[in-house]
Amino acid sequence: MRAALLLVDLQNDFLGAPGLEPPAGEVVARAGKLLAGCRARGLPVFHVRTTVARGAPAMPHWERAGNRSCVEGTPGHAPPLPLAAANGEPTFDKTFFSAFGVPA
C-alpha cells in the first residue's frame, strides 16, 4: 500500500475562525512542513475543499446562521499560499462535511 497526503478544508475561512486551536499560523506551519516532506518524498497529495457556488445554497445550518463561508472565488475559499496545490496535485470540491460523500 502506498501512502498519500489528503488535505481537507485548509481554507482561509476555516483557518480564520475565532478560537481556532491551535492558532491558524501554527496549523499552516505544521501542515506546510508535512506537505513539503510528502512532496520531497514524491508522495501523492490531494486537496479537498468545501465549496459553495456563488448564489447557490450552502449547508442548511450555514444558511440558518447566515454563514456565507467558502464561496467559490473568494479569498476565504482559497488555502493560504503555503498550502496551495502545486501543479499536478488534484483538488476536489465538496459541499458538505465529508470529503467522500460527493459524487464525482
GROMACS elastic network, one bead per residue, 0.5 to 0.9 nm:
[ bonds ]
;  ai    aj funct       b0    kb
    2    43     6  0.81721   500
    2    44     6  0.89717   500
    3    43     6  0.66459   500
    3    44     6  0.75936   500
    4    38     6  0.77947   500
    4    43     6  0.55099   500
    4    45     6  0.58783   500
    4    46     6  0.77321   500
    5    34     6  0.86408   500
    5    35     6  0.75542   500
    5    38     6  0.70774   500
    5    43     6  0.72255   500
    5    44     6  0.63279   500
    5    46     6  0.61973   500
    5    47     6  0.84637   500
    6    44     6  0.85984   500
    6    45     6  0.60493   500
    6    47     6  0.60372   500
    6    48     6  0.73346   500
    7    10     6  0.67029   500
    7    31     6  0.84950   500
    7    35     6  0.87876   500
    7    45     6  0.76525   500
    7    46     6  0.62120   500
    7    48     6  0.60588   500
    7    49     6  0.83270   500
    7    83     6  0.87792   500
    8    11     6  0.85021   500
    8    46     6  0.85001   500
    8    47     6  0.61572   500
    8    49     6  0.59109   500
    8    50     6  0.83267   500
    8    99     6  0.73841   500
    9    12     6  0.88222   500
    9    14     6  0.70860   500
    9    15     6  0.87740   500
    9    47     6  0.81054   500
    9    48     6  0.61862   500
    9    50     6  0.61489   500
    9    79     6  0.81564   500
   10    13     6  0.86263   500
   10    14     6  0.69241   500
   10    15     6  0.68361   500
   10    27     6  0.88051   500
   10    28     6  0.81243   500
   10    31     6  0.88379   500
   10    47     6  0.85505   500
   10    48     6  0.82932   500
   10    49     6  0.72288   500
   10    78     6  0.83158   500
   10    79     6  0.57178   500
   10    80     6  0.77396   500
   10    83     6  0.75422   500
   11    14     6  0.55548   500
   11    15     6  0.61027   500
   11    16     6  0.85272   500
   11    49     6  0.71609   500
   11    50     6  0.82763   500
   11    70     6  0.77002   500
   11    75     6  0.88165   500
   11    76     6  0.64120   500
   11    77     6  0.57994   500
   11    78     6  0.53278   500
   11    80     6  0.66486   500
   11    83     6  0.88028   500
   12    16     6  0.58247   500
   12    17     6  0.87149   500
   12    24     6  0.89055   500
   12    70     6  0.82643   500
   12    75     6  0.69505   500
   12    77     6  0.63277   500
   12    78     6  0.60196   500
   12    79     6  0.54825   500
   12    80     6  0.61958   500
   13    16     6  0.52367   500
   13    17     6  0.67495   500
   13    69     6  0.60326   500
   13    70     6  0.61825   500
   13    75     6  0.80227   500
   13    77     6  0.63635   500
   13    78     6  0.80977   500
   13    79     6  0.86260   500
   14    17     6  0.54513   500
   14    20     6  0.85929   500
   14    24     6  0.89530   500
   14    69     6  0.80996   500
   14    70     6  0.81931   500
   14    76     6  0.78575   500
   14    77     6  0.87959   500
   15    18     6  0.86020   500
   15    20     6  0.70713   500
   15    23     6  0.80084   500
   15    24     6  0.52606   500
   15    25     6  0.85798   500
   15    27     6  0.81426   500
   15    28     6  0.85491   500
   15    76     6  0.89010   500
   15    79     6  0.88425   500
   15    80     6  0.88905   500
   16    19     6  0.87918   500
   16    20     6  0.75313   500
   16    23     6  0.88950   500
   16    24     6  0.68560   500
   16    76     6  0.84557   500
   17    20     6  0.57386   500
   17    24     6  0.85610   500
   19    22     6  0.85080   500
   19    23     6  0.75793   500
   20    23     6  0.53347   500
   20    24     6  0.67291   500
   21    24     6  0.75812   500
   21    26     6  0.88340   500
   21    27     6  0.84013   500
   22    25     6  0.81754   500
   22    26     6  0.62037   500
   22    27     6  0.63466   500
   23    26     6  0.54939   500
   23    27     6  0.63912   500
   23    28     6  0.88085   500
   24    27     6  0.50069   500
   24    28     6  0.60591   500
   24    29     6  0.84608   500
   25    28     6  0.52160   500
   25    29     6  0.60740   500
   25    30     6  0.85969   500
   26    29     6  0.50397   500
   26    30     6  0.60395   500
   26    31     6  0.83634   500
   27    30     6  0.53289   500
   27    31     6  0.59531   500
   27    32     6  0.82575   500
   28    31     6  0.51664   500
   28    32     6  0.57376   500
   28    33     6  0.84572   500
   28    80     6  0.75233   500
   28    82     6  0.73945   500
   28    83     6  0.72428   500
   29    32     6  0.50464   500
   29    33     6  0.62075   500
   29    34     6  0.87164   500
   29    82     6  0.82628   500
   30    33     6  0.51637   500
   30    34     6  0.63255   500
   30    35     6  0.85788   500
   31    34     6  0.50537   500
   31    35     6  0.59670   500
   31    36     6  0.85146   500
   31    82     6  0.88204   500
   31    83     6  0.73995   500
   32    36     6  0.60319   500
   32    37     6  0.84994   500
   32    82     6  0.60514   500
   32    83     6  0.59715   500
   33    36     6  0.51679   500
   33    37     6  0.61897   500
   33    38     6  0.86715   500
   34    37     6  0.51329   500
   34    38     6  0.62111   500
   34    39     6  0.86274   500
   35    38     6  0.51822   500
   35    39     6  0.61440   500
   35    40     6  0.85437   500
   35    45     6  0.78581   500
   35    82     6  0.89696   500
   35    83     6  0.74741   500
   36    39     6  0.51277   500
   36    40     6  0.60467   500
   36    41     6  0.86470   500
   37    40     6  0.50777   500
   37    41     6  0.63236   500
   37    42     6  0.87315   500
   37    43     6  0.87779   500
   38    41     6  0.51686   500
   38    42     6  0.62826   500
   38    43     6  0.52289   500
   38    44     6  0.75492   500
   38    45     6  0.75313   500
   39    42     6  0.50121   500
   39    43     6  0.58112   500
   39    44     6  0.74482   500
   39    45     6  0.74942   500
   40    43     6  0.77074   500
   42    45     6  0.89304   500
   44    89     6  0.73858   500
   45    85     6  0.82797   500
   45    86     6  0.89954   500
   45    88     6  0.89872   500
   45    89     6  0.57964   500
   45    90     6  0.73805   500
   46    85     6  0.80467   500
   46    89     6  0.59216   500
   46    90     6  0.53500   500
   46    91     6  0.60857   500
   46    92     6  0.77705   500
   47    84     6  0.84085   500
   47    85     6  0.68135   500
   47    89     6  0.73683   500
   47    90     6  0.62599   500
   47    92     6  0.61682   500
   47    93     6  0.85644   500
   48    90     6  0.85307   500
   48    91     6  0.56979   500
   48    93     6  0.58222   500
   48    94     6  0.71503   500
   48    99     6  0.65321   500
   49    70     6  0.83731   500
   49    77     6  0.78918   500
   49    78     6  0.85002   500
   49    79     6  0.86902   500
   49    91     6  0.75219   500
   49    92     6  0.63711   500
   49    93     6  0.51062   500
   49    94     6  0.61147   500
   49    95     6  0.84213   500
   49    99     6  0.80273   500
   50    69     6  0.89005   500
   50    70     6  0.61884   500
   50    71     6  0.85209   500
   50    72     6  0.89379   500
   50    77     6  0.76063   500
   50    92     6  0.86908   500
   50    93     6  0.58187   500
   50    95     6  0.54896   500
   50    96     6  0.68134   500
   50    97     6  0.76157   500
   50    99     6  0.85464   500
   51    58     6  0.85949   500
   51    69     6  0.85328   500
   51    70     6  0.54414   500
   51    71     6  0.59351   500
   51    72     6  0.57381   500
   51    77     6  0.69401   500
   51    93     6  0.57319   500
   51    94     6  0.58441   500
   51    95     6  0.55422   500
   51    96     6  0.84870   500
   52    55     6  0.83038   500
   52    56     6  0.66041   500
   52    57     6  0.71969   500
   52    58     6  0.57759   500
   52    59     6  0.85299   500
   52    68     6  0.80166   500
   52    69     6  0.75614   500
   52    70     6  0.58125   500
   52    72     6  0.57786   500
   52    77     6  0.85603   500
   52    94     6  0.83823   500
   52    95     6  0.63173   500
   53    56     6  0.52342   500
   53    57     6  0.77683   500
   53    58     6  0.81656   500
   53    70     6  0.86124   500
   53    71     6  0.58342   500
   53    72     6  0.53667   500
   53    73     6  0.86349   500
   53    95     6  0.89044   500
   54    57     6  0.84632   500
   54    71     6  0.60780   500
   54    72     6  0.62973   500
   54    73     6  0.83280   500
   55    71     6  0.89093   500
   57    60     6  0.77866   500
   57    62     6  0.89191   500
   57    63     6  0.70067   500
   58    61     6  0.81799   500
   58    62     6  0.61403   500
   58    63     6  0.59257   500
   58    67     6  0.81222   500
   58    68     6  0.73118   500
   58    69     6  0.84750   500
   58    71     6  0.88176   500
   58    95     6  0.72795   500
   58    96     6  0.83356   500
   59    62     6  0.52417   500
   59    63     6  0.62775   500
   59    64     6  0.88375   500
   59    95     6  0.71292   500
   59    96     6  0.63322   500
   59    97     6  0.89290   500
   60    63     6  0.50199   500
   60    64     6  0.62859   500
   60    65     6  0.86979   500
   61    64     6  0.50761   500
   61    65     6  0.62467   500
   61    66     6  0.85528   500
   61    67     6  0.83688   500
   62    65     6  0.50817   500
   62    66     6  0.59449   500
   62    68     6  0.71394   500
   62    69     6  0.82796   500
   63    66     6  0.50105   500
   63    67     6  0.60031   500
   63    68     6  0.76656   500
   64    67     6  0.77001   500
   65    68     6  0.89713   500
   68    71     6  0.65402   500
   69    74     6  0.89415   500
   69    76     6  0.67864   500
   69    77     6  0.72330   500
   70    73     6  0.84714   500
   70    74     6  0.72096   500
   70    75     6  0.83963   500
   70    76     6  0.55993   500
   70    78     6  0.78167   500
   71    74     6  0.58183   500
   71    75     6  0.86287   500
   71    76     6  0.72663   500
   71    77     6  0.56918   500
   72    75     6  0.86802   500
   72    76     6  0.85615   500
   72    77     6  0.58387   500
   72    78     6  0.82931   500
   73    76     6  0.83245   500
   73    77     6  0.65042   500
   73    78     6  0.76208   500
   74    77     6  0.53500   500
   74    78     6  0.69473   500
   75    78     6  0.53820   500
   75    79     6  0.81622   500
   76    79     6  0.76006   500
   78    81     6  0.83605   500
   78    84     6  0.78748   500
   79    82     6  0.79714   500
   79    83     6  0.59764   500
   79    84     6  0.56768   500
   79    85     6  0.86668   500
   80    83     6  0.55746   500
   80    84     6  0.64554   500
   81    84     6  0.51661   500
   81    85     6  0.87791   500
   82    85     6  0.88733   500
   83    86     6  0.87809   500
   85    88     6  0.79982   500
   85    89     6  0.57026   500
   85    90     6  0.74136   500
   85    91     6  0.72139   500
   86    89     6  0.55863   500
   86    90     6  0.86437   500
   87    90     6  0.83581   500
   92    99     6  0.82083   500
   92   104     6  0.89628   500
   93    99     6  0.80858   500
   93   102     6  0.82605   500
   94    97     6  0.75236   500
   94    98     6  0.74920   500
   94    99     6  0.61999   500
   94   100     6  0.83295   500
   94   101     6  0.79403   500
   94   102     6  0.59498   500
   94   103     6  0.89650   500
   95    98     6  0.84533   500
   95    99     6  0.87735   500
   95   102     6  0.73778   500
   96    99     6  0.77815   500
   96   101     6  0.78836   500
   96   102     6  0.79369   500
   97   100     6  0.88185   500
   97   101     6  0.82167   500
   98   101     6  0.54214   500
   98   102     6  0.76507   500
   99   102     6  0.69090   500
  100   103     6  0.80710   500
